[in-house]
Amino acid sequence: MRWIELRSYVGPDRRRIKKFRLFERRKKDLSSNLPAVEVLLRQLHLRVLDVATAREAIAQFHLRLTVATAAARSNDQREAAAQLALVQTKLTQSQAKGGLCSKDVEEMQELTASALTALR
């Protein structure tokens, strides 16, 4: 899976096979391979604080969380994937309540830290 991380878009590369176009807007290929699971979990651990201060949209954090969970499952990191699933349920519960409170953010940060320590 190719991964793009820009200020305007973060997520998987949605482009198809590159064909010749006369007026192509994208001059450079800014996609890269998906980072390692450890890198994804470290980034996710730091992004929890960004979501709490509303620097990053919750939808982008949710996308990062689902990609990290899928990467942990594909690398047979079951404990880390279970911890990330708990973060995901905590995020959906807090969204249903109306927003993130500081207690929810602390719990989500602890769960992402435990997912990092659960890596083998």
N, C-alpha and C positions, 0 to 999 in steps of 0.2 A: 504494500500500500504506500502510495506517495503522500507526503504530508506538506501542507503549506502553512506557514506562520507569518502573517503580515498584520499590520495594524488594522486593516479593513476586513480581513478574513482569516480565520484560524480553523483548520479542519482538513479533511482528506481532499486530494486533488480530484476535481470533478471533470476535468477535461478528458477528451477522448484522444485517439491516435492523432498525432500532429500531421495535418495535411497542408499543402501549400495554399495560402490565401494571399490575395493581392494586398489587402490592407489589414494585416495582422497587428493588433494592438499590443500583444504580449511579445516583446522582443527577447526577453530572457526567461528561461525556465527556472522559476523560483521554488519549485518543489524539491523535496529531499525524501530520503527514505524515512520511514517511521522510526523515531528514536527508540532506544532500548527501554525496557520496562522500568528499570531503575530511574532513568532520566524522566520518564513520564510521571512516575510517582513523586519524584522530588519537585517537579514543576507543579504538579497538582497540590502538593502540600503547601507550596508558597502561594498558589492561586486562591486558596481558601480565604486568606486575609484580604486579597483583592476583591473578592466577592462581598466580603463583609463591609468594605468601605465603598462599595459600588463603583470601583474602578473598572471592573470587568463585568460584562453582562452575565446574568445567571445562565442564559442559554448557551453561551460559549463555554462556561464552566461545566455545564451538563454534558456538552459534546466531548470535552476533554475527559470527563469522568467515564463516559461510555467507551471511548477509545482505549483508555487505560485499563478498564475492566476487561475488555475483549483481548487486549494484548497480554494481560496477566493470565487469562484463561488459556490462551493459545500457547503460552510458554509453560504451562502446567504449574502455575503458582496459585494453588487453590486457596490458601489462607489469605493471601493478598487480595485475591478476587472477592473473597467473602467479606473482607473488611471494606472494600470499595463498594460492594453491594449495600452494606449498611450505611455508607455515606450517601449513596443514591436515595435510599429510603428516607434518610434524615432530611435530605434536600427537598424531596417531594412533600414530606410532611410539613416542613417549615413554609414551603410555598403555599400549601393549602391553608395554613394558619394566617397567611397574609404577609409574611416577610421573615427575614432572618433576624433572630435576636442574638445577643452575644453568647448566650449559653449554647445555642445550636452551632454557632461558629466554632466555639471551643471544642465541642464534641466532634464536629467534623474534622477539625485539625488533629485531634487525638487519634481518630480512626485512620486518617491518612498516614500519620506517623507510625501507627501499628501495622499498617499495610507495608510500609517501607521496611520495618524490622522483620516482617514475616517472609521477606524474600530469602530464597535459599541460594 
